[in-house]
Amino acid sequence: MEILILGAGVIGLTTAYYLSEQGHKISILDKNPDAGLETSYANGAQLSYSYVAPLAGPGVIGKVPKWLLNPDSPLRFRPSLDPGDICWNLQFMKACNASQSDQTTRELLQLSFLSRDLIHEMINSEKLDFDFQPSGKMVLHRSTASFNTAVQLLDFQRQLGCEQFALNTEECIEKEPSLAPLKNQITGGIYTPSEEAGDCYKFCQNLKTILQARGVQFLFNQEISQLQSNGSSNVSVLLKDRQVLSADHIVVALGCESTALLKALHITVPVRPLKGYSLTLPIENDGKAPNTSITDFERKVVYARIGNRLRIAGMADLVGMNKKIDQQRINALIQEARAVFPEAGNYAQAEQWAGLRPATPKGKPVIDATRYKNLWLNIGQGALGFTLATGSGKLLADLVAGKEPTVPARLFSLNNA
Ligand SMILES: Cc1cc2nc3c(=O)[nH]c(=O)nc-3n(C[C@H](O)[C@H](O)[C@H](O)COP(=O)(O)OP(=O)(O)OC[C@H]3O[C@@H](n4cnc5c(N)ncnc54)[C@H](O)[C@@H]3O)c2cc1C
C-alpha cells in the first residue's frame, strides 16, 4: 500500500519507521528542507518515562493568578476570544483535578513504558547515535512542603511501576556533585534511575537515514495548503504549488499545525501550541555541569547533558502560533540556569530556541482513525513527544495494519482526548 505521512518531526518519523516494517511504500512530506526542524529540534532532551503527570494537575488553578502577575513565572497566558482557545482553556480547567490527573498518568505510563522498551530495541538494532545517556533523573525540591508532597507520591508511583527514591540534600549532592553550590537552597530530591536523555534532532536525523535506506521517500520543501475530501470518504493533500497528492493511507503528524489543517475537513482536534524555550550551552567545565538529568521542580526548568552540551528548557506560554523568541522570557531562563549551574559554560554563547508543544487539555495524544477511510491522526504529544514517540508510532502502525496494539487504542482516541 502507498502511505503518505504528513510531517517529518519525531512523531512522523517513528510512525514511518514502524509502518515501513510492514513493507508499505512510504513517503514523508514536510515544508522544511530537512527532518526534525520544528518542535523536535531543541527540546528538553528528556526521555522521561516515569514523569508523565499532565500539566492539568489538582493544584494548578490556584497557582494561575500568581503566575499571571509575575512576568518571569514558568507559565504565561494570553487571553483569547478564539472559540477554539476558549474551549481548550475550559477543558484544561475541567481536567485540573486529582482523579483526572491520576487517570491520565496511568494511561500515559502505559504508552511511555512501551516507548521505553521500543526505543531500547531500536537503539540496539539500529545502532543509533543521538547522544543517548542513561543518566537517571533527579527532581529537586526547594521547599519542604513540595518535597514532602513528592515523597507522599512515591508509593502511588511505585504501584504504577516507577522505581524512585527520596534523597536528602547531602544525598542529592553525593549523587550529582555539580549541585554543590545549591546546598543551601534544596530540601531534597526524588531520583529515578530509569530516566534517560538524548538529542531529539539527532534522533530524527538517524531515523531519516535508516528510513532512506529502507526506501522511504522524503518530500522536503513541500508545504500543505489544504487537506481536502471533495465530498468523498477519502482525503487528498493540496500543496502550495497546487499539486494534489493522494495515497491509500495518509497520516497527519503535523504537530501544532494539525489543528488548522484538519478544520477544513470538519475534524476538531484539541491541540493548541504551548510555547517553550531552550538554551544549548557548550560545556566548558565538566565537573560543573550535571551528568544526571535535573528538574528544578518549583522553577519548572529541566537540564540534560547531551554529549558535551547542556540543554536547558522551560516555560509554558499559551500565546498562540508564535515561535518568535521573546527576549524577556529567554533572559529569565538564562538567569535561572546561571543561578543553578553558574560555571557550566559561557551563557552568552548558548544557542537560544523557542518551540511550540502540541498540547491537549488533558495532556494525552490523539492516535486514532478518522471518519475518512484513509486518514489517521498521530498528534498532540505535548511536552512528551520525544518520550512517547516510539510508542505513538508503533500504536498508529498497528492500527493501520488492523492489529491489536499492545496499549489499548481507546485510551488515545479523539473521543477520549
Ligand atoms: C521547550 C520544549 C521542551 C520540550 N522538552 C521535551 C522533553 O524534554 N522530552 C519530551 O519528550 N518532549 C519534549 N518536548 C515536546 C516535544 O519536543 C514535542 O512533543 C515533539 O517534538 C512533537 O513532535 P511532532 O513530530 O508532533 O511535531 P514537530 O516536530 O513540530 O513536527 C511537525 C512537522 O510538521 C511539519 N509541518 C507543519 N505544517 C506543515 C505544512 N503546512 N506543510 C508541510 N509540513 C508541515 C513541520 O515542518 C514539522 O516538521 C518539548 C517541547 C518544547 C517546546
The ligand as an SDF file (V2000), in Angstrom:
LIG
                    3D

 53 58  0  0  0  0  0  0  0  0999 V2000
   10.7360   23.8500   25.1480 C   0  0  0  0  0  0  0  0  0  0  0  0
   10.3130   22.4210   24.8810 C   0  0  0  0  0  0  0  0  0  0  0  0
   10.8510   21.4160   25.6330 C   0  0  0  0  0  0  0  0  0  0  0  0
   10.4540   20.0890   25.4190 C   0  0  0  0  0  0  0  0  0  0  0  0
   11.0610   19.1010   26.1250 N   0  0  0  0  0  0  0  0  0  0  0  0
   10.7350   17.8080   25.9040 C   0  0  0  0  0  0  0  0  0  0  0  0
   11.4120   16.7730   26.6000 C   0  0  0  0  0  0  0  0  0  0  0  0
   12.3300   17.0110   27.3640 O   0  0  0  0  0  0  0  0  0  0  0  0
   11.0080   15.4970   26.3920 N   0  0  0  0  0  0  0  0  0  0  0  0
    9.9930   15.1870   25.5290 C   0  0  0  0  0  0  0  0  0  0  0  0
    9.6270   14.0200   25.4260 O   0  0  0  0  0  0  0  0  0  0  0  0
    9.3660   16.1570   24.8140 N   0  0  0  0  0  0  0  0  0  0  0  0
    9.7040   17.4540   24.9740 C   0  0  0  0  0  0  0  0  0  0  0  0
    9.0890   18.4490   24.2860 N   0  0  0  0  0  0  0  0  0  0  0  0
    7.9870   18.1020   23.3810 C   0  0  0  0  0  0  0  0  0  0  0  0
    8.4400   17.5420   22.0520 C   0  0  0  0  0  0  0  0  0  0  0  0
    9.5040   18.2960   21.5330 O   0  0  0  0  0  0  0  0  0  0  0  0
    7.2490   17.5570   21.0670 C   0  0  0  0  0  0  0  0  0  0  0  0
    6.1500   16.8890   21.6560 O   0  0  0  0  0  0  0  0  0  0  0  0
    7.5840   16.8570   19.7660 C   0  0  0  0  0  0  0  0  0  0  0  0
    8.7480   17.4030   19.1840 O   0  0  0  0  0  0  0  0  0  0  0  0
    6.4240   16.9700   18.7750 C   0  0  0  0  0  0  0  0  0  0  0  0
    6.7960   16.2860   17.6100 O   0  0  0  0  0  0  0  0  0  0  0  0
    5.8810   16.3380   16.3210 P   0  0  0  0  0  0  0  0  0  0  0  0
    6.5170   15.4520   15.3180 O   0  0  0  0  0  0  0  0  0  0  0  0
    4.4620   16.1020   16.7080 O   0  0  0  0  0  0  0  0  0  0  0  0
    5.9170   17.8700   15.8730 O   0  0  0  0  0  0  0  0  0  0  0  0
    7.0400   18.6590   15.0350 P   0  0  0  0  0  0  0  0  0  0  0  0
    8.4030   18.2600   15.4510 O   0  0  0  0  0  0  0  0  0  0  0  0
    6.6910   20.0850   15.1200 O   0  0  0  0  0  0  0  0  0  0  0  0
    6.8190   18.1170   13.5570 O   0  0  0  0  0  0  0  0  0  0  0  0
    5.7220   18.5090   12.7630 C   0  0  0  0  0  0  0  0  0  0  0  0
    6.2440   18.6810   11.3500 C   0  0  0  0  0  0  0  0  0  0  0  0
    5.1390   19.0710   10.5030 O   0  0  0  0  0  0  0  0  0  0  0  0
    5.6340   19.9810    9.5500 C   0  0  0  0  0  0  0  0  0  0  0  0
    4.5200   20.8130    9.0590 N   0  0  0  0  0  0  0  0  0  0  0  0
    3.6830   21.5730    9.7990 C   0  0  0  0  0  0  0  0  0  0  0  0
    2.8040   22.2160    8.9860 N   0  0  0  0  0  0  0  0  0  0  0  0
    3.0950   21.8420    7.7230 C   0  0  0  0  0  0  0  0  0  0  0  0
    2.5330   22.1580    6.4460 C   0  0  0  0  0  0  0  0  0  0  0  0
    1.5090   23.0110    6.3070 N   0  0  0  0  0  0  0  0  0  0  0  0
    3.0690   21.5680    5.3610 N   0  0  0  0  0  0  0  0  0  0  0  0
    4.1050   20.6930    5.4750 C   0  0  0  0  0  0  0  0  0  0  0  0
    4.6870   20.3740    6.6530 N   0  0  0  0  0  0  0  0  0  0  0  0
    4.1890   20.9390    7.7580 C   0  0  0  0  0  0  0  0  0  0  0  0
    6.6540   20.8210   10.3090 C   0  0  0  0  0  0  0  0  0  0  0  0
    7.5720   21.4440    9.4370 O   0  0  0  0  0  0  0  0  0  0  0  0
    7.2870   19.7880   11.2460 C   0  0  0  0  0  0  0  0  0  0  0  0
    8.4970   19.2750   10.7330 O   0  0  0  0  0  0  0  0  0  0  0  0
    9.4690   19.7890   24.4500 C   0  0  0  0  0  0  0  0  0  0  0  0
    8.9460   20.8190   23.6630 C   0  0  0  0  0  0  0  0  0  0  0  0
    9.3630   22.1310   23.8700 C   0  0  0  0  0  0  0  0  0  0  0  0
    8.7980   23.2340   23.0100 C   0  0  0  0  0  0  0  0  0  0  0  0
  1  2  1  0
  2  3  1  0
  2 52  2  0
  3  4  2  0
  4  5  1  0
  4 50  1  0
  5  6  2  0
  6  7  1  0
  6 13  1  0
  7  8  2  0
  7  9  1  0
  9 10  1  0
 10 11  2  0
 10 12  1  0
 12 13  2  0
 13 14  1  0
 14 15  1  0
 14 50  1  0
 15 16  1  0
 16 17  1  0
 16 18  1  0
 18 19  1  0
 18 20  1  0
 20 21  1  0
 20 22  1  0
 22 23  1  0
 23 24  1  0
 24 25  2  0
 24 26  1  0
 24 27  1  0
 27 28  1  0
 28 29  2  0
 28 30  1  0
 28 31  1  0
 31 32  1  0
 32 33  1  0
 33 34  1  0
 33 48  1  0
 34 35  1  0
 35 36  1  0
 35 46  1  0
 36 37  1  0
 36 45  1  0
 37 38  2  0
 38 39  1  0
 39 40  1  0
 39 45  2  0
 40 41  1  0
 40 42  2  0
 42 43  1  0
 43 44  2  0
 44 45  1  0
 46 47  1  0
 46 48  1  0
 48 49  1  0
 50 51  2  0
 51 52  1  0
 52 53  1  0
M  END
$$$$
